[in-house]
Amino acid sequence: MAQHHGSYSLEVAAAGSELDDDGHAARTGNLWTCFAHIITAIIGCGVLALSWSVAQLGWVGGPVAMLCFAFVTYLSAFLLSHCYRSPVSDGDDSQKRQRNYTYMDAVRTHLGEKRTWLCGLLQYLNLYGTAIAYTITTATCLRAIMRANCYHSQGHDAPCGAGGDHLYMLLFGAAQVVLSFIPNFHNMAWLSVVAAVMSFTYSTIGLGLGLAKTIENGAIKGSVAGVPMSTPAQKIWRVAQAIGDIAFAYPYTIVLLEIQDTLKSTPPESETMRKGNVIAVLATTFFYLAVSCFGYAAFGNAAPGNLLTGFGFYEPYWLIDFANACIVLHLLGGYQMFSQQIFTFADRSFAARFPNSAFVNKSYAVKVPGVPASWSYRLNLQRVCFRTAYVASTTGLALLFPYFNEVLGVLGAIVFWPLAIYLPVEMYCVQRGVRPWTRTWVALQAFSAVCFVVGTFAFVGSVEGVIRKRLG
């Protein structure tokens, strides 16, 4: 979607300067680093549910739904990219425009404190929910590795599916308790690189296996209407869950401004971001359509909820093991990448609220066996209690609601409209001075209203799915 829009020109004060206009280290990001960051943010375990989503919607509805979400994601990113710099009262000199380093900074600047609280609540709810989803997914993948080895050694009809995922969830939770106390874990650059490589690896394996299975079948399975259900109401709920899963897989609004903050000022950040959005959304949509459609073509209405753990594939078993191990490695780090943001927020909040509390602020030197005597870990009791309780709560909720597709649907639907649509639309209107009842304002509000209806439909359907499975 090509759109002509105004752009801001910002020149660095002097050639070779090591600082940007805001006093921060000079930003060096370009179009391709922007593209890489977006791909890292957008491609995750949600891609594994897309074959199931297409199966619920059918050969027409599935691809159309993904194309619609691709368009919505691009338009949301287009609107938000213009909010990186805020308008100023003394003229329109772009060099004086304030940078908004994070999504919440932009909301605070454009819309005020009340909606900043709404934004923060939904962001942290999404981060917390993602930690639950990662616990569920990791346990499913660990059990899939055991089952793949069992099927290989004992045959495809062996009773290898017995037993639940509870033990694996507890093991994952125990690992996260330990990882939560590694200092500055979220600043380790290699973590993002590993996570990105792992996500591309297992997604590509899923694509390859789906293609190979389709060729082996010698036919394309599936139907126009998708999986038949016994009643129209059940079909409606399944469609809603599928839409929620697609919504989970697409938007990257929460981190868009953080990505934009890495870009050089010349050409203007919004211009580079717009091009990066186009390339990334096109590439992601092609990849998503390939993975989901080949998975549906291979298994038809029997497409598993998770392409790599539903055992539509049995061989080569070692490749199934490798793909699921990649998912586990990705999610071990991914859990921390999301949760460390909550940990940092909690540490700052407790310190501000209880500045004189030794429990909150005092650290104790603890010697760690096997490391040099000069090195010790700085143990803080508040961190021990909060982070252990946090991991325990995510593990407990995962044990209580271990439903991959339904949980992804709830997470995708609950933040889709407010974070990906409503707030970007409202901020864009403020930033660009769009007056009420003008043609642009009406179009943007209509777009927001339609997305609200879709998001509500997906949320209600996904919650119904969780409740129905929980109650049996």
C-alpha positions as CSV (number, residue, x, y, z in Angstrom):
1,M,0.0,0.0,0.0
2,A,1.8,3.1,-1.2
3,Q,1.0,6.3,0.5
4,H,2.4,9.8,0.2
5,H,3.2,11.3,3.5
6,G,5.2,14.1,5.0
7,S,8.5,13.3,6.4
8,Y,10.9,14.9,8.9
9,S,14.4,15.8,8.0
10,L,17.0,15.6,10.8
11,E,20.6,16.3,10.1
12,V,23.4,15.3,12.5
13,A,25.1,18.4,13.8
14,A,28.6,17.5,12.5
15,A,30.0,14.8,10.3
16,G,31.5,12.0,12.4
17,S,29.6,13.1,15.5
18,E,29.3,10.4,18.1
19,L,26.1,11.7,19.6
20,D,22.7,12.2,18.2
21,D,20.6,15.4,18.7
22,D,19.2,14.0,22.0
23,G,22.6,13.3,23.5
24,H,22.4,9.6,23.0
25,A,25.0,7.5,21.2
26,A,24.6,8.0,17.4
27,R,22.1,5.6,15.9
28,T,23.4,3.5,13.1
29,G,20.4,1.3,12.1
30,N,19.3,1.2,8.4
31,L,16.6,-0.5,6.3
32,W,18.0,-4.0,6.6
33,T,18.7,-3.9,10.4
34,C,15.1,-2.6,10.7
35,F,13.8,-5.5,8.6
36,A,15.8,-8.0,10.7
37,H,14.5,-6.6,14.0
38,I,10.9,-6.8,12.8
39,I,11.3,-10.4,11.6
40,T,12.8,-11.3,15.0
41,A,9.9,-9.7,16.7
42,I,7.1,-11.1,14.6
43,I,8.0,-14.7,13.8
44,G,7.6,-16.9,16.9
45,C,5.7,-20.0,18.1
46,G,2.4,-18.5,16.7
47,V,3.4,-19.6,13.2
48,L,2.9,-23.2,14.3
49,A,-0.8,-22.7,14.9
50,L,-1.5,-21.2,11.5
51,S,-2.2,-24.5,9.7
52,W,-4.9,-25.2,12.3
53,S,-6.3,-21.7,11.8
54,V,-6.5,-22.2,8.0
55,A,-8.2,-25.6,8.6
56,Q,-10.9,-23.9,10.7
57,L,-11.5,-21.2,8.1
58,G,-11.0,-23.2,4.9
59,W,-9.2,-22.6,1.6
60,V,-10.8,-19.3,1.0
61,G,-11.3,-17.9,4.5
62,G,-7.9,-18.8,5.8
63,P,-5.6,-17.1,3.2
64,V,-8.0,-14.1,3.0
65,A,-7.9,-13.7,6.8
66,M,-4.1,-13.7,6.8
67,L,-4.0,-11.2,4.0
68,C,-6.4,-8.9,5.9
69,F,-4.3,-9.2,9.1
70,A,-1.2,-8.4,7.0
71,F,-2.9,-5.2,5.7
72,V,-4.1,-4.3,9.2
73,T,-0.6,-4.9,10.7
74,Y,1.1,-2.7,8.0
75,L,-1.4,0.1,8.4
76,S,-1.1,0.0,12.2
77,A,2.7,0.1,11.8
78,F,2.5,3.0,9.3
79,L,0.4,5.1,11.7
80,L,2.6,4.3,14.7
81,S,5.9,5.1,12.9
82,H,4.8,8.7,12.5
83,C,4.5,8.9,16.3
84,Y,8.2,8.4,17.0
85,R,8.6,12.2,17.0
86,S,6.1,14.4,18.8
87,P,4.8,17.8,17.5
88,V,6.2,20.9,19.2
89,S,4.4,24.1,20.1
90,D,7.0,26.5,18.7
91,G,6.7,26.0,15.0
92,D,7.3,22.9,12.8
93,D,11.1,22.7,13.0
94,S,11.6,18.9,12.8
95,Q,15.0,19.2,14.5
96,K,13.1,20.2,17.7
97,R,10.7,17.3,17.6
98,Q,10.9,15.1,20.7
99,R,11.8,11.5,20.3
100,N,9.5,8.8,21.9
101,Y,11.8,5.9,22.7
102,T,9.1,3.4,23.6
103,Y,5.4,2.8,22.9
104,M,4.4,4.0,26.4
105,D,6.5,7.2,25.9
106,A,4.5,7.9,22.7
107,V,1.1,7.3,24.4
108,R,2.1,9.5,27.3
109,T,3.2,12.3,25.0
110,H,0.2,12.2,22.6
111,L,-2.7,11.0,24.8
112,G,-1.9,11.7,28.4
113,E,-1.4,9.7,31.6
114,K,-4.8,7.9,31.7
115,R,-4.3,6.1,28.5
116,T,-0.7,5.5,29.4
117,W,-1.9,3.4,32.3
118,L,-4.2,1.5,30.0
119,C,-1.3,0.9,27.6
120,G,1.0,-0.2,30.4
121,L,-1.6,-2.6,31.9
122,L,-2.3,-4.2,28.5
123,Q,1.4,-4.5,27.6
124,Y,2.3,-6.2,30.9
125,L,-0.7,-8.4,30.7
126,N,0.4,-9.4,27.2
127,L,4.0,-10.1,28.4
128,Y,2.6,-12.1,31.3
129,G,0.3,-14.1,29.1
130,T,3.1,-14.8,26.6
131,A,5.1,-16.3,29.5
132,I,2.2,-18.7,30.2
133,A,1.9,-19.6,26.5
134,Y,5.7,-20.2,26.3
135,T,5.4,-22.6,29.3
136,I,2.6,-24.5,27.6
137,T,4.4,-24.7,24.3
138,T,7.8,-25.8,25.8
139,A,6.1,-28.6,27.7
140,T,4.3,-29.8,24.5
141,C,7.6,-29.7,22.6
142,L,9.5,-31.7,25.2
143,R,6.8,-34.4,25.2
144,A,6.8,-34.4,21.4
145,I,10.5,-35.2,21.5
146,M,9.8,-38.2,23.8
147,R,6.9,-39.3,21.7
148,A,8.9,-39.1,18.4
149,N,11.6,-41.3,19.8
150,C,9.0,-43.7,21.1
151,Y,7.1,-43.9,17.8
152,H,10.4,-44.5,16.0
153,S,11.5,-47.4,18.2
154,Q,8.1,-49.0,18.9
155,G,6.0,-48.2,15.8
156,H,3.5,-45.5,15.0
157,D,0.6,-47.4,16.7
158,A,2.5,-47.7,20.1
159,P,0.8,-46.0,23.1
160,C,3.4,-43.2,23.2
161,G,0.9,-40.4,23.9
162,A,0.2,-41.4,27.5
163,G,0.9,-39.0,30.2
164,G,0.5,-35.2,30.5
165,D,2.7,-32.2,30.2
166,H,2.8,-31.4,33.9
167,L,6.3,-32.7,34.6
168,Y,7.7,-30.8,31.7
169,M,6.0,-27.5,32.7
170,L,7.4,-27.9,36.2
171,L,10.9,-28.5,34.8
172,F,10.6,-25.4,32.5
173,G,9.4,-23.4,35.5
174,A,12.4,-24.5,37.6
175,A,14.8,-23.5,34.8
176,Q,13.1,-20.1,34.5
177,V,13.5,-19.5,38.3
178,V,17.2,-20.0,37.9
179,L,17.5,-17.9,34.7
180,S,15.5,-15.1,36.3
181,F,18.4,-14.4,38.7
182,I,21.1,-14.0,36.0
183,P,22.1,-10.3,36.2
184,N,21.4,-8.2,33.0
185,F,20.1,-11.3,31.1
186,H,18.0,-9.1,29.0
187,N,21.0,-7.1,27.8
188,M,22.8,-10.1,26.3
189,A,22.7,-9.4,22.5
190,W,23.3,-13.1,21.7
191,L,20.0,-14.0,23.2
192,S,18.0,-12.3,20.4
193,V,20.3,-13.8,17.7
194,V,19.8,-17.3,19.1
195,A,16.0,-16.8,19.4
196,A,15.8,-15.4,15.8
197,V,17.8,-18.3,14.4
198,M,15.8,-20.9,16.3
199,S,12.5,-19.4,15.2
200,F,13.5,-19.4,11.5
201,T,14.8,-22.9,11.8
202,Y,11.8,-24.6,13.3
203,S,9.4,-22.6,11.1
204,T,11.3,-23.6,8.0
205,I,11.3,-27.3,9.1
206,G,7.6,-27.1,9.5
207,L,7.2,-25.6,6.0
208,G,9.5,-28.3,4.5
209,L,7.7,-31.2,6.2
210,G,4.3,-29.9,5.1
211,L,5.5,-29.6,1.5
212,A,7.0,-33.1,1.6
213,K,3.9,-34.6,3.1
214,T,1.7,-32.9,0.4
215,I,4.0,-34.3,-2.3
216,E,3.9,-37.8,-0.7
217,N,0.1,-37.7,-0.5
218,G,-0.1,-36.8,-4.2
219,A,-3.2,-34.6,-3.5
220,I,-4.1,-31.4,-1.8
221,K,-6.4,-32.0,1.2
222,G,-8.9,-29.6,2.8
223,S,-12.1,-27.9,1.7
224,V,-13.5,-24.4,1.0
225,A,-15.5,-24.4,4.2
226,G,-12.9,-25.9,6.5
227,V,-13.4,-28.3,9.4
228,P,-17.1,-29.3,9.7
229,M,-18.6,-29.0,13.1
230,S,-21.7,-30.6,14.5
231,T,-23.5,-27.3,15.1
232,P,-23.3,-23.8,13.6
233,A,-22.5,-22.3,17.0
234,Q,-19.5,-24.6,17.4
235,K,-18.3,-23.6,13.9
236,I,-18.6,-19.9,14.9
237,W,-16.5,-20.4,18.0
238,R,-13.8,-22.3,16.1
239,V,-13.6,-19.5,13.5
240,A,-13.3,-17.0,16.3
241,Q,-10.4,-19.0,17.9
242,A,-8.7,-19.2,14.5
243,I,-8.9,-15.4,14.0
244,G,-7.4,-15.0,17.5
245,D,-4.5,-17.3,16.7
246,I,-3.8,-15.3,13.5
247,A,-4.0,-12.0,15.5
248,F,-1.4,-13.4,17.9
249,A,1.0,-14.3,15.1
250,Y,1.0,-10.9,13.3
251,P,1.2,-7.5,15.2
252,Y,4.5,-6.2,16.5
253,T,3.3,-2.8,17.6
254,I,4.6,-3.2,21.2
255,V,8.2,-3.1,20.0
256,L,7.9,-1.0,16.8
257,L,9.1,2.3,18.3
258,E,12.0,0.6,20.1
259,I,13.0,-0.7,16.7
260,Q,12.6,2.8,15.1
261,D,14.8,4.3,17.8
262,T,17.7,2.3,16.4
263,L,17.5,4.0,13.0
264,K,19.7,6.7,11.6
265,S,18.1,10.1,11.2
266,T,19.0,10.5,7.6
267,P,16.8,9.5,5.8
268,P,14.1,10.3,8.3
269,E,13.3,7.4,10.7
270,S,9.6,7.3,9.6
271,E,10.6,6.8,6.0
272,T,13.1,4.0,6.7
273,M,10.5,2.4,9.0
274,R,7.8,2.6,6.4
275,K,10.0,0.8,3.9
276,G,11.0,-1.8,6.5
277,N,7.4,-2.4,7.3
278,V,6.5,-3.1,3.7
279,I,9.4,-5.5,3.2
280,A,8.9,-7.3,6.5
281,V,5.1,-7.7,6.3
282,L,5.4,-9.0,2.7
283,A,8.1,-11.5,3.7
284,T,6.2,-12.6,6.8
285,T,2.9,-13.0,5.0
286,F,4.5,-15.1,2.2
287,F,6.2,-17.3,4.9
288,Y,3.0,-17.6,6.9
289,L,0.9,-18.5,3.9
290,A,3.4,-21.1,2.8
291,V,3.7,-22.7,6.3
292,S,-0.1,-22.7,6.9
293,C,-1.3,-23.7,3.5
294,F,1.2,-26.5,3.0
295,G,0.3,-27.7,6.5
296,Y,-3.4,-27.7,5.6
297,A,-2.8,-29.2,2.2
298,A,-0.9,-32.1,3.9
299,F,-3.4,-32.9,6.6
300,G,-6.6,-31.3,5.6
301,N,-9.2,-31.1,8.4
302,A,-6.9,-33.2,10.6
303,A,-4.3,-30.3,10.7
304,P,-2.8,-30.4,14.2
305,G,-3.1,-27.4,16.6
306,N,0.7,-27.3,16.7
307,L,2.3,-28.3,13.4
308,L,5.4,-29.8,15.0
309,T,3.8,-31.5,18.0
310,G,0.5,-32.9,16.6
311,F,2.2,-35.9,15.0
312,G,1.0,-35.6,11.5
313,F,4.7,-36.2,10.9
314,Y,6.5,-39.2,12.3
315,E,9.7,-39.4,10.2
316,P,12.4,-38.4,10.0
317,Y,12.1,-38.6,13.8
318,W,15.5,-36.9,14.4
319,L,14.3,-33.8,12.4
320,I,11.1,-33.7,14.5
321,D,13.4,-33.8,17.6
322,F,15.7,-31.1,16.3
323,A,12.8,-28.8,15.4
324,N,11.2,-29.1,18.8
325,A,14.6,-28.6,20.5
326,C,14.9,-25.4,18.5
327,I,11.5,-24.3,19.8
328,V,12.5,-25.1,23.4
329,L,15.8,-23.1,23.1
330,H,13.9,-20.2,21.6
331,L,11.3,-20.2,24.3
332,L,13.8,-20.5,27.2
333,G,15.3,-17.2,26.1
334,G,12.1,-15.7,24.9
335,Y,10.4,-16.2,28.3
336,Q,13.2,-14.1,29.8
337,M,13.2,-11.5,27.1
338,F,9.5,-10.8,27.9
339,S,9.6,-11.3,31.6
340,Q,12.7,-9.2,32.3
341,Q,10.6,-6.2,31.3
342,I,8.1,-7.0,34.1
343,F,11.0,-7.7,36.5
344,T,12.6,-4.3,35.8
345,F,9.2,-2.5,36.3
346,A,8.7,-4.3,39.6
347,D,12.2,-3.5,40.9
348,R,11.7,0.2,40.1
349,S,8.2,0.3,41.6
350,F,9.2,-1.4,44.9
351,A,12.3,0.8,45.2
352,A,10.2,3.9,44.7
353,R,7.5,2.9,47.1
354,F,9.8,1.5,49.8
355,P,13.0,3.5,49.6
356,N,14.1,2.7,53.2
357,S,13.3,-1.0,53.2
358,A,16.3,-3.3,53.5
359,F,14.2,-6.2,52.1
360,V,13.7,-4.2,48.9
361,N,16.9,-2.4,48.5
362,K,19.7,-4.3,50.3
363,S,21.8,-6.9,48.5
364,Y,23.8,-9.6,50.0
365,A,27.0,-11.1,48.6
366,V,26.7,-14.8,48.0
367,K,29.6,-17.0,47.1
368,V,28.9,-19.3,44.1
369,P,30.7,-22.7,44.1
370,G,33.0,-23.3,41.2
371,V,33.7,-19.7,40.4
372,P,36.6,-17.5,41.5
373,A,36.5,-16.3,45.1
374,S,36.6,-12.7,44.0
375,W,33.2,-13.1,42.2
376,S,30.0,-13.2,44.2
377,Y,26.3,-13.0,43.4
378,R,24.4,-9.9,44.7
379,L,21.3,-11.5,46.2
380,N,18.3,-9.3,46.8
381,L,15.4,-10.7,48.8
382,Q,12.7,-8.8,47.1
383,R,13.9,-10.1,43.7
384,V,14.0,-13.6,45.0
385,C,10.5,-13.5,46.3
386,F,8.9,-11.6,43.4
387,R,10.6,-13.5,40.6
388,T,10.0,-16.9,42.2
389,A,6.3,-16.0,42.7
390,Y,6.1,-14.7,39.1
391,V,7.5,-17.9,37.6
392,A,5.3,-20.0,39.9
393,S,2.2,-18.2,38.9
394,T,2.9,-18.5,35.2
395,T,3.6,-22.2,35.6
396,G,0.5,-22.7,37.8
397,L,-1.8,-21.1,35.2
398,A,-0.2,-23.1,32.4
399,L,-0.9,-26.3,34.4
400,L,-4.5,-25.1,34.9
401,F,-5.1,-24.1,31.3
402,P,-2.7,-26.1,29.0
403,Y,-4.5,-25.3,25.8
404,F,-2.1,-24.1,23.1
405,N,-4.5,-22.8,20.4
406,E,-7.1,-21.3,22.8
407,V,-4.5,-19.5,25.0
408,L,-2.9,-18.0,21.9
409,G,-6.3,-16.9,20.7
410,V,-7.1,-15.2,23.9
411,L,-3.7,-13.4,24.0
412,G,-3.9,-12.3,20.4
413,A,-7.5,-11.0,20.7
414,I,-7.1,-9.2,24.1
415,V,-4.4,-6.8,22.9
416,F,-5.2,-6.7,19.1
417,W,-7.6,-3.8,19.1
418,P,-6.3,-1.6,21.9
419,L,-2.6,-1.8,21.3
420,A,-2.4,-2.5,17.5
421,I,-5.4,-0.3,16.4
422,Y,-7.0,2.1,18.9
423,L,-3.9,3.8,20.4
424,P,-2.0,4.1,17.1
425,V,-5.1,5.6,15.4
426,E,-5.6,8.1,18.2
427,M,-1.9,9.1,18.4
428,Y,-1.7,9.5,14.7
429,C,-4.7,11.9,14.7
430,V,-3.1,14.0,17.4
431,Q,0.4,13.9,15.8
432,R,-0.8,14.9,12.4
433,G,-3.5,17.2,13.6
434,V,-6.4,15.3,12.0
435,R,-9.6,17.1,12.8
436,P,-12.8,15.3,13.8
437,W,-15.3,14.5,11.0
438,T,-12.8,15.1,8.2
439,R,-12.5,12.4,5.6
440,T,-9.3,11.0,7.1
441,W,-10.7,11.0,10.6
442,V,-13.9,9.2,9.5
443,A,-11.8,6.6,7.6
444,L,-9.5,5.9,10.6
445,Q,-12.4,5.7,13.0
446,A,-14.3,3.3,10.8
447,F,-11.1,1.2,10.5
448,S,-10.8,1.1,14.3
449,A,-14.5,0.2,14.7
450,V,-14.2,-2.7,12.3
451,C,-11.1,-4.0,14.1
452,F,-12.8,-3.7,17.4
453,V,-15.7,-5.9,16.3
454,V,-13.2,-8.5,14.9
455,G,-11.1,-8.4,18.1
456,T,-14.1,-8.8,20.3
457,F,-15.4,-11.7,18.3
458,A,-12.0,-13.5,18.5
459,F,-11.7,-12.8,22.2
460,V,-15.2,-14.2,23.1
461,G,-14.6,-17.3,20.9
462,S,-11.2,-18.0,22.4
463,V,-12.4,-17.6,26.0
464,E,-15.3,-19.9,25.2
465,G,-12.8,-22.5,23.9
466,V,-10.7,-22.3,27.1
467,I,-13.7,-22.6,29.3
468,R,-15.2,-25.5,27.2
469,K,-11.9,-27.4,27.4
470,R,-11.4,-26.7,31.0
471,L,-14.9,-27.9,31.9
472,G,-14.5,-30.9,29.7
